[in-house]
Amino acid sequence: MAGDRRGADRSLTDSRTAAEALTAAQEPPPWPWVFSFTPDKVATCRVTCGARLGLPEWVLAQDVEALATGHAKQRALLVLDIADGHLAGGRVEAAFALASRALEAGLRYRSGRIVERARGVRRSLTTSSPPKVVRDFDERLHGVYL
């Protein structure tokens, strides 16, 4: 069920336990057909779930571990989830500092997915007088089309 914090927590905890058992017991699967599901990927999923459920404690508790995984584009999307967590926790400046970093990666790789996700982070903040970091973000985002 959507929004089920306890169910998501239980599933993610079970997934981490299973991933740790797989990591210790087996050799890596043959690339490129199968990708390993590691504890780091579970941490990444927890950050994403936390961002979508509006749970900053999930996002901020796992962000360092989760950032150690994936490729640059995946990390940029994860950074945007972390920015969402900072917004949910009321840390606007930290959120938009992170979102700006992710936006730069999106522009560097010409990734419409990252840019659109950055726009989503911006839309989630409504204020009549945004701080400078948000105005700078808006200026950088203005006129970007991929």
N, C-alpha and C positions, 0 to 999 in steps of 0.2 A: 504494500500500500504506500502511495506517495506520502512523503513527510514523516515516515515512521522512524524516528530517531533510534529507538531501542532495537528494532529489527535490523536497521542498517548497522548499528554498532555490533550486534551479535554476529551478523554475517561477515563483517570486516574482521572481527576478532578470529572467527573460525577460519577465514581465508588466510590470515597471517600465520596461524598455526599450521595450516596445510602447506603453505608456501615454504615455511621454515623446514618442515619435514621433507618436502621435495628437494629443497636446496641441499640438505645434508645427505640425502639418500641416493640421489641420482646424478648422473652426468648431464650436461646441458643437452636439450633436444637439438636435432639437426636444423641448422639455419639454412635457408630462410623460411622453411615451411611451418615451423612451430616456434613460438617465442616463449621463453621462460616466464612464469608468473612468480616473481620474487617478493620477498618482504618489502623491498623498496617500492615495487609497483602497488602493493597493498597500501602503503603509506600515501602514495599518490592518489589512489582511489578514495582514501579517507579524507584527504584535503578537498578533493572535488565534491564528495558527498557533503562535507561540512559547509562548503561554500553554497551549495544548492539548498541545504537545509537551514542556512542562516545560523550556523554554529561556529562562531569564531574560535572557540576553544579547540575544536577539532583541527581547524585550518592552521592555527598558529602553533599548535603543539607538534605538528608533523612536518612543517614546511621545510626545515633544513634537511631532514632525512629524504623527503620526497624530491627535493631539487637535485639530488645526486643521480637521478635516473633520467633516461630518455635522451632524445635529441633536442637540438636547439628550439625547434618549433613546439615540441611537446612541453619543454620547460617554459616557454613563453606562455602557453595556455595555462600551465600550472601556476605561473606567477600571477596571472589574472585571477585565478581562483583564490590565491593567497590575498590579492588585493581586495577581493570581495569579502574575505574574512576580516580584514582590517576595517573595511567599511562597516560591516555588521558590528564590529567592536567599537565603532565611533572614532577610529584613527584615520581621518580623511587624508592627512598629509602623507602618512606612510602608504596608504592605499594607492594614491595617485603617483607617488614616487615609483612604486613597483609597476603600476600600470604603464607608466611612461617607458620604463625599461622594456616591458613586453611589447609595447607598440613599436619601439625602435627595431626590435627583432622582427616583428611582422612586416615592417616596411623594408628592412634589409632583405628578407626572404620573399618579399612580394606575396605575402600570405593574406588573402582576403578573410580567411577564417579567424586569424589572430586579430586583424583590424576590426572585424565585426564584433568579436568578443570584447575588445577594448571599448568599442562604442556601447556595448551592453553594460559594462562597468560604469561608464560615464552616465548612462541613463538612469542607473540605480541611485544616483545622488541627486536629490532635488534641494536646491537652496537658492535663495534670492541673491546672496552675495558670496560666491564661491571664493575660497582662498587662492592665493597666487599659484600654487602648484596645480590646482584644477584649471585655472585660466590658462596656464602654460600648456597643459594637456589639451585643452580645447583648441588652442591655437595650432598645436602640432597636428591634431586630428582633422581640423577644418580643411576641407578641400581634398582629402585623401580618398581616392577611388582606385580600387584594384579589381 
